Amino acid sequence: MAAGATKVSVFVTHGVFPEASWKKFIDAGFHSFLMTDSCADMAELLKDKEPFQVLSLAPLILGCIEQFKP
């Protein structure tokens, strides 16, 4: 932000937040915090909390599986 950014977002593929460390990101100034649902319990906990946005891996995995259908 100090360098002129108007929005800053974060993306993690495997959101593991030990000791409720996810709370540090609630008011950290991020526009969005994108994460996958690879950690199902954490994804469920954070799915309705701003700035978190949970992205499902299911369509991607299904697409990979369908490529190998006989």
Secondary structure by P-SEA (a helix, b strand, c coil): ccccccbbbbbbcccccccccccccccccccbbbbcccaaaaaaaccccccbbbbbaaaaaaaaaaaacc
